[in-house]
Amino acid sequence: MRVIAGTYRSRILKSLDSKSLRPTSDRLRETLFNILSPNIVGTHFVDLFAGTGAVGIEALSRGARDVLFVENHAPAAKLIQQNLHSLNIRKGATVLTMDATRALEKIQHRQNDRAFAYDYIFLDPPYAAAEEYQRVMNFLSAAPFVSPDTIVIAEHRAKFALPEKFSTLERVRILKQGDASLSFYRRTPL
């Protein structure tokens, strides 16, 4: 696994020897960031269920201002820290070792006192944990840090169809590549 483009282009990222970790493929990451790249510089990005951190690191490599990595599995969170350290990324990266919903609640609690919205929120729960999509997307649909300009991107199995709508989040695009899909959502006015 490697960084596709930007400041850290072609740098190798470590992964865990674990069947529970399924990193986003280089090809799918490249496709995702080809879509996002015209607007990624200076953005605030969240990588939920971050695994190796490859998606968030790609965002930093391409110019994101900051990335919040959320990973519940302690060895994977440690791996993200190691990958950031090996690339000498000292600023703009925060790793939270906790459940995605707890992390989102923590973000919401911190954001209640000021107007702030993330530009991109990427989530890639384990494919076997289908209920995580519902739980996280429903939370994001009401979160104050998700604006009409925020793009929420869910990676999922191509054969697993996510709903077109989660309350105020409506799918605006779906991209299928091999056995994986990316569903793009935006908040619609109430």
N, C-alpha and C positions, 0 to 999 in steps of 0.2 A: 504494500500500500504506500502511495506517495502523494505529495502535494502536487496538484495538477498545474497551477499557474500562479503568477504573482511573485512576491518577494521571496517566498520559500519554495519556488518551483523545483520539482524533481527531488526534493528532500524526502527521505524515507521516514515513514511513521511506524512505530512499533505497534503490535497488536498482541492480544492475549491468546494463548492456545486454549480456547474455550469454545464449546459448542453453543454456549448461551450468548455469545457475542457475535453479531452479524453486521460487520461494518458496511456502510454504503459503498458500493463498488466504485472504483475509479471512474468508470465510464458514466455511471449515473450522476456522480458528483460533478463531472465535467459538463454534462448536459444541464444540470441544475444551475451551475454557475455561469454557463453561457447565456442562460435566460436572465439571471440576476445581475451579471457583471456590469451592464451599463449604469446601474444605480447602486452598487454596493459600497462605493467609497464613502467613508464618513458615517456609515450606518451603525445602528445598535442591533445586535443579532443575538438570538437565544438558540442554543443547541440542546433540546430536551432529549433525554435518553441518549446522551452523547457518546457512549461506548468508548471508542478510541479518541474521540475528539476530532476526527478527520474533517467533518463538515464545518465545524466552527473554526478550525485551523485554516481551512481553505478560505473561509470568509475573511479572516485576519490577513492572510497572504494576499488577498485581492483588495485590501484597503478598508475593511470594516473598522470603525473606530474602536469598538469593544465587542466582546463576545462573552456571554454568560453560558458556561457549560454546566448542565445538570445531569448527574449520573448517580444512581442509587447504589450500584454495585461498587463497593470500596476498592477492590483491585483495579477495576476499570477507571475509577476516578483518579487513582494513583498513577495509572498509565497515562491519562490525559496530562497530568502534571509533568510526567517524564517527557512526553512528546513536546510540550511547551518549553521545557527546560532545554531539550536537545536542539531546539530551533532558536534558543536564546530570546524567547518571547517573555518579556518581563512586565510589560504594561498592556492594558486593554483586555486581559483575560482573567475571568473569575471562575473558579470551579466550586460548585456546591455539591457535596456528597449527601444527597437525600432524595427521597421520593419526589417525582415530578409535581404532584399536586401540592405537597408540602412546600416545595420550592416556589411554586406559583403563588401560594398563600403568603409566603414570606415577601416575595416581590410586591404583591398587592399591598401588604401592610406598610412596606417602606415607601410605596408610591402614593399612598393616600394623601400625603401632605403637599404634593406638587404634581403639576401636569407633566406627564412624561409618557411617551409611547415607544415601544420597540418598533423597528422597521420590518424585521423579519423574525419569525419564530418557526423553527424547524423541529419537527418531532418524528422520531423513528422508534416507537416502542417495539419490543420483541413481537414478531408476527403472531406468536401463540397467545399474546396478551391482548386480544381484540377489545376487551372492555376498557383498556387504557385509552384508546382513541376516543371513545365516548366520554369518559370521565374528563380527560384533558381538554378536549374540544368544547365541551359544555362549559367548563371553567373559563376558557379563553373567550367564549362568546359574550361573557359579561364582565371580563376583566377591564379595569380602568386603563391599563397599560397597552391595550389593543385599540387602535384607532381605525377609522375607515381607510387610512393609508397603510396600515400594517398588513403584511402578507404572511399568512400562516400556511406552512407547507408540511404536509403529512406524507411520509414515505410508507407504503404498504404493499402487501402482496397484490399482484395484478388481478388475481382471481378473487380477491376480497374487496368488494365494492363498499366504499365509504359513502355515507349519505351525502346528498347534494347540499344539505343544509344542516347546520347545528345552531339552532336558535338564530342569532344575528349573523353567524358566519355562513357565507354562501360560497359554494365552489364556483370558481371562475375559469378554471382550467384543469385538465387532467392530462398527464403525460405518461405513456406506457413505454417501458423499455425492458425487454426480456420478461422475467417473472416479477418485476417490480414496477410500481407506479408511483407517481408524485401527484398529489391533489393539492391545488392552490386555492386558498380561501381568503375572502375579504369580508369585513364587517359591512353589513347593509344598514341603512337608516331604519330605525324602528317605525 
